[in-house]
Amino acid sequence: MEKYKTTIFVVLGLAIIASIAVLWFGRVSHKQTPEALSSVTVNSLGGSTTGIQGGSVHMLPQDSATVAPTVPMPNLDRAIPATTPDLDAAAYTQLLKDISVAVDDLRKNPASYQDWINLGLDRQMLSDYAGAEEVWIYATKLAPQGEVAFANLGNLYEIYLKEYSQSETYYQKAIAINPADTNLYRSLFELYSAHYKQGTSAAEDILKEGIAKNPTALDLQVLLARLYRDTSRTTEAKAEYDVAIKTATAIGNTLAVSQLQTEKIAF
């Protein structure tokens, strides 16, 4: 059975945790959570997921093009970086093997969306950001109904290339494809919080948009409550904590209810 490498936000339990990793259908592409929001509990608080982990399952596009791609197919013989910072020899060797497998599969089936996603993630981890960008742009043309490549591009432009306007554009495209995936709103929220359009209402607005489209998105409700708290908007914070507590109660998440009640009375 062909292995599906799923991309999701990973949360270790319901306790206060240090970071959140962004994984978009493929091997791990890490993105750190802003320090002020490091304790947010996400999928375990009721957020949806892309892929499989304690939430709904969003199926991937079929491994066939729905339209003829309008850009040339990426060069499968693209040179591989000889050295990569922060990768040990074993990890580097494994990535070379993974790339070889993806390339062989793509030679047999150039319409395989999954293999293009995997190849881009491998190249990103080898610091070949231009190669990852080329692969994922092609994937958006190959399967324009799949949000994964758009989300990966958003992450690539935000974390690695520092092209924040491009990052915003691709995250927004991913949301337009799958507005039920709260991971996408969180990614865009983190972009606004940490890098782009700071001093505007953009971070608040994207959380409100996500909640409006996903009224039981506890993860987004908690982020909004903490945003209000951290910007000294006490009345709004308490009201949003009440919303989050109500949602947590409705889904039977008693630990979250306790944590949120403690946060609410702490300020």
C-alpha positions as CSV (number, residue, x, y, z in Angstrom):
1,M,0.0,0.0,0.0
2,E,1.4,3.4,-1.0
3,K,2.4,5.5,1.9
4,Y,0.6,8.8,2.4
5,K,2.7,11.4,4.1
6,T,0.3,13.6,5.8
7,T,0.7,17.3,6.8
8,I,-0.9,18.6,10.0
9,F,-0.4,20.8,13.0
10,V,1.0,18.5,15.7
11,V,0.0,19.1,19.3
12,L,1.4,17.0,22.1
13,G,-1.6,16.6,24.5
14,L,-3.8,19.2,26.2
15,A,-1.2,20.7,28.5
16,I,0.6,24.0,27.8
17,I,3.2,23.2,25.1
18,A,6.2,24.9,23.6
19,S,5.6,24.9,19.9
20,I,3.4,23.9,16.9
21,A,4.8,22.3,13.8
22,V,3.2,22.8,10.4
23,L,3.1,19.7,8.3
24,W,1.4,19.8,4.9
25,F,0.9,16.4,3.4
26,G,4.4,15.3,3.3
27,R,7.5,15.1,5.4
28,V,7.8,17.6,8.2
29,S,8.1,21.3,7.4
30,H,8.5,23.0,10.7
31,K,7.2,26.4,11.6
32,Q,7.5,27.7,15.1
33,T,4.6,29.3,16.9
34,P,5.1,32.9,18.1
35,E,6.2,32.8,21.8
36,A,3.1,34.7,23.0
37,L,0.9,32.0,21.6
38,S,3.0,29.0,22.5
39,S,0.5,27.5,24.8
40,V,-2.4,27.2,22.4
41,T,-3.9,23.8,22.2
42,V,-5.1,23.2,18.6
43,N,-6.4,19.9,17.1
44,S,-7.1,18.5,20.6
45,L,-9.3,21.6,21.1
46,G,-11.5,20.8,18.2
47,G,-9.6,22.2,15.1
48,S,-10.0,20.4,11.8
49,T,-7.0,18.7,10.2
50,T,-5.7,18.2,6.7
51,G,-4.9,14.5,6.6
52,I,-5.4,12.2,9.6
53,Q,-5.1,13.0,13.3
54,G,-8.0,13.3,15.6
55,G,-10.1,15.3,13.2
56,S,-11.8,15.1,9.8
57,V,-10.1,13.7,6.8
58,H,-9.7,15.7,3.7
59,M,-9.0,13.5,0.7
60,L,-6.2,14.4,-1.6
61,P,-6.7,15.1,-5.3
62,Q,-6.6,12.1,-7.6
63,D,-3.2,11.3,-9.1
64,S,-4.1,12.7,-12.4
65,A,-4.2,16.2,-13.9
66,T,-7.6,17.9,-14.0
67,V,-6.3,20.4,-16.5
68,A,-3.2,20.5,-18.7
69,P,-0.5,22.4,-16.7
70,T,0.3,25.8,-18.1
71,V,4.0,25.7,-17.0
72,P,6.7,23.3,-18.1
73,M,7.2,20.2,-16.0
74,P,10.1,20.7,-13.5
75,N,13.4,19.1,-14.4
76,L,13.5,15.8,-12.6
77,D,17.3,15.8,-13.0
78,R,17.8,19.0,-11.1
79,A,21.1,19.1,-9.2
80,I,20.9,18.2,-5.5
81,P,22.8,20.5,-3.1
82,A,26.1,18.8,-2.0
83,T,25.8,20.0,1.6
84,T,22.9,21.2,3.7
85,P,23.2,23.2,6.9
86,D,21.6,21.6,10.0
87,L,21.3,18.1,8.4
88,D,23.5,15.3,9.6
89,A,24.9,12.7,7.2
90,A,22.2,10.1,7.9
91,A,19.4,12.6,7.3
92,Y,21.0,13.9,4.1
93,T,21.4,10.3,2.8
94,Q,17.8,9.5,3.6
95,L,16.6,12.6,1.7
96,L,18.7,11.6,-1.3
97,K,16.9,8.2,-1.2
98,D,13.5,9.9,-0.9
99,I,14.2,12.1,-3.8
100,S,15.3,9.2,-5.9
101,V,12.0,7.3,-5.1
102,A,9.9,10.4,-5.9
103,V,11.7,11.0,-9.2
104,D,11.4,7.4,-10.2
105,D,7.7,7.5,-9.5
106,L,7.2,10.7,-11.4
107,R,9.0,9.4,-14.4
108,K,6.4,6.6,-14.4
109,N,3.5,8.8,-13.6
110,P,4.1,12.6,-14.1
111,A,0.5,13.3,-12.9
112,S,1.1,12.1,-9.4
113,Y,0.2,15.0,-7.1
114,Q,1.5,13.2,-4.0
115,D,5.0,12.6,-5.5
116,W,5.3,16.3,-6.5
117,I,4.4,17.3,-3.0
118,N,6.9,14.9,-1.5
119,L,9.6,16.0,-3.9
120,G,9.1,19.7,-3.0
121,L,9.3,18.9,0.7
122,D,12.5,17.0,0.2
123,R,14.1,19.8,-1.7
124,Q,12.9,22.3,0.9
125,M,14.7,20.3,3.6
126,L,17.8,20.3,1.5
127,S,17.6,24.1,1.4
128,D,16.8,24.0,-2.3
129,Y,14.1,26.6,-2.0
130,A,13.9,27.5,-5.7
131,G,13.5,23.8,-6.5
132,A,10.7,23.4,-3.9
133,E,9.0,26.5,-5.3
134,E,9.2,25.2,-8.8
135,V,7.7,21.8,-7.9
136,W,4.9,23.2,-5.8
137,I,3.9,25.8,-8.4
138,Y,3.7,23.0,-10.9
139,A,1.5,21.0,-8.5
140,T,-0.9,23.9,-8.2
141,K,-1.4,23.8,-12.0
142,L,-1.6,20.0,-12.0
143,A,-4.3,19.9,-9.4
144,P,-5.7,23.4,-8.7
145,Q,-8.4,21.9,-6.5
146,G,-5.8,20.7,-3.9
147,E,-4.9,23.1,-1.2
148,V,-1.8,21.3,-0.1
149,A,0.6,22.8,-2.6
150,F,-0.8,26.3,-2.1
151,A,-0.3,25.9,1.7
152,N,3.2,24.6,1.3
153,L,4.1,27.6,-0.9
154,G,2.6,29.9,1.8
155,N,4.9,28.3,4.3
156,L,7.9,28.4,2.0
157,Y,7.5,32.1,1.2
158,E,6.9,32.9,4.9
159,I,9.6,30.9,6.7
160,Y,12.3,30.5,4.2
161,L,12.1,33.1,1.4
162,K,10.7,35.9,3.6
163,E,8.4,37.0,0.8
164,Y,5.4,37.8,3.0
165,S,3.1,39.2,0.4
166,Q,3.5,36.0,-1.7
167,S,3.0,33.9,1.5
168,E,-0.3,35.7,2.2
169,T,-1.5,35.2,-1.4
170,Y,-0.9,31.4,-1.3
171,Y,-2.4,30.9,2.2
172,Q,-5.5,32.8,1.0
173,K,-5.7,30.6,-2.1
174,A,-5.5,27.5,0.1
175,I,-8.3,28.9,2.3
176,A,-10.5,29.6,-0.7
177,I,-10.1,25.9,-1.7
178,N,-10.8,24.5,1.7
179,P,-12.3,27.0,4.1
180,A,-13.1,24.2,6.6
181,D,-9.5,23.6,7.4
182,T,-8.6,25.7,10.5
183,N,-4.9,25.0,10.1
184,L,-4.9,27.4,7.2
185,Y,-6.3,30.3,9.2
186,R,-3.7,29.6,11.9
187,S,-0.9,29.7,9.4
188,L,-2.1,33.1,8.1
189,F,-2.7,34.3,11.6
190,E,0.9,33.4,12.5
191,L,2.2,35.2,9.3
192,Y,0.4,38.4,10.4
193,S,1.4,38.1,14.0
194,A,5.1,37.5,13.4
195,H,6.0,39.1,10.1
196,Y,3.5,41.0,8.1
197,K,0.8,43.7,8.4
198,Q,1.6,44.1,12.0
199,G,-0.1,47.1,13.6
200,T,-3.2,46.4,11.5
201,S,-6.3,44.3,12.2
202,A,-5.2,41.5,9.8
203,A,-4.4,38.9,12.5
204,E,-7.7,39.5,14.3
205,D,-9.6,39.6,11.0
206,I,-8.4,36.2,9.8
207,L,-9.3,34.6,13.1
208,K,-12.8,36.1,12.9
209,E,-13.1,34.9,9.3
210,G,-12.1,31.4,10.3
211,I,-14.5,31.3,13.2
212,A,-17.4,32.7,11.1
213,K,-16.8,29.8,8.6
214,N,-16.1,27.2,11.4
215,P,-18.3,28.2,14.4
216,T,-17.0,25.4,16.6
217,A,-13.3,26.0,15.8
218,L,-12.1,26.0,19.4
219,D,-8.4,26.5,18.4
220,L,-9.3,29.7,16.6
221,Q,-11.5,30.9,19.5
222,V,-8.6,30.4,21.9
223,L,-6.2,32.3,19.7
224,L,-8.6,35.2,19.4
225,A,-9.2,35.3,23.2
226,R,-5.5,35.3,23.8
227,L,-4.9,38.0,21.1
228,Y,-7.4,40.2,22.9
229,R,-5.8,39.4,26.3
230,D,-2.3,40.2,25.1
231,T,-3.4,43.5,23.6
232,S,-5.2,44.5,26.8
233,R,-8.7,44.3,25.3
234,T,-10.0,42.8,28.5
235,T,-13.7,42.9,27.9
236,E,-13.4,41.3,24.5
237,A,-11.0,38.8,25.8
238,K,-13.3,37.6,28.6
239,A,-16.2,37.4,26.1
240,E,-14.1,35.3,23.7
241,Y,-12.9,33.1,26.5
242,D,-16.6,32.5,27.4
243,V,-17.2,31.5,23.8
244,A,-14.3,29.1,23.8
245,I,-15.3,27.6,27.2
246,K,-18.8,27.0,25.9
247,T,-17.4,25.2,22.8
248,A,-15.0,23.1,24.9
249,T,-17.9,22.2,27.2
250,A,-20.1,21.2,24.3
251,I,-17.5,18.8,23.0
252,G,-16.7,17.4,26.4
253,N,-13.2,18.7,26.7
254,T,-13.1,19.2,30.4
255,L,-9.3,19.7,30.6
256,A,-9.6,22.6,28.1
257,V,-12.5,24.0,30.0
258,S,-10.4,24.1,33.2
259,Q,-7.4,25.6,31.4
260,L,-9.4,28.3,29.8
261,Q,-11.3,29.2,33.0
262,T,-7.9,29.6,34.7
263,E,-6.7,31.8,32.0
264,K,-9.8,33.9,32.0
265,I,-9.6,34.7,35.7
266,A,-5.8,35.4,35.6
267,F,-6.2,38.9,34.2
